[in-house]
């Protein structure tokens, strides 16, 4: 009976530790997402296409 109780306590400890780490990871991802939300480099361009500058003279192969 003592081994069974010890096993259950260890299982609960592992579950609690896993849950704490998972919550810290989740809120860390949320924090990173919010910090990158206002970054200008991640904004979409104003137009959908860019102007072609020239035509390639030689084929690549």
C-alpha positions as CSV (number, residue, x, y, z in Angstrom):
1,X,0.0,0.0,0.0
2,X,2.9,2.3,0.8
3,X,4.4,1.9,-2.7
4,X,1.0,2.6,-4.3
5,X,0.6,5.8,-2.3
6,X,4.1,6.9,-3.2
7,X,3.5,6.2,-6.8
8,X,0.3,8.3,-6.8
9,X,2.0,11.2,-5.1
10,X,4.8,11.2,-7.6
11,X,2.3,11.0,-10.5
12,X,0.5,14.1,-9.1
13,X,3.8,15.9,-8.7
14,X,4.7,15.2,-12.3
15,X,1.3,16.3,-13.5
16,X,1.5,19.6,-11.5
17,X,5.0,20.3,-12.8
18,X,3.9,19.6,-16.4
19,X,0.8,21.9,-16.0
20,X,2.9,24.7,-14.5
21,X,5.5,24.5,-17.4
22,X,2.7,24.3,-20.0
23,X,1.0,27.5,-18.5
24,X,4.3,29.3,-18.5
25,X,5.0,28.3,-22.1
26,X,1.4,29.4,-23.1
27,X,1.7,32.8,-21.6
28,X,5.2,33.2,-23.0
29,X,3.9,32.6,-26.5
30,X,1.0,35.1,-25.9
31,X,3.5,37.7,-24.6
32,X,5.7,37.2,-27.7
33,X,2.7,37.5,-30.0
34,X,1.6,40.7,-28.4
35,X,5.1,42.2,-28.5
36,X,5.4,41.5,-32.3
37,X,2.0,42.8,-33.1
38,X,3.1,46.4,-33.6
39,X,6.3,45.5,-35.5
40,X,6.3,47.4,-38.9
41,X,8.4,44.7,-40.6
42,X,5.5,42.2,-40.3
43,X,2.9,44.4,-41.9
44,X,1.6,43.5,-45.3
45,X,2.7,45.8,-48.2
46,X,0.2,48.4,-49.5
47,X,0.0,46.8,-53.0
48,X,-0.4,43.2,-54.1
49,X,2.2,43.3,-56.9
50,X,5.6,44.9,-57.6
51,X,6.7,46.4,-60.8
52,X,9.0,44.4,-63.1
53,X,12.3,46.2,-63.6
54,X,13.5,44.4,-66.7
55,X,13.5,41.2,-68.8
56,X,16.2,38.6,-68.4
57,X,18.3,38.5,-71.6
58,X,19.9,35.0,-71.3
59,X,18.1,31.8,-70.1
60,X,19.4,30.5,-66.8
61,X,20.3,27.1,-68.2
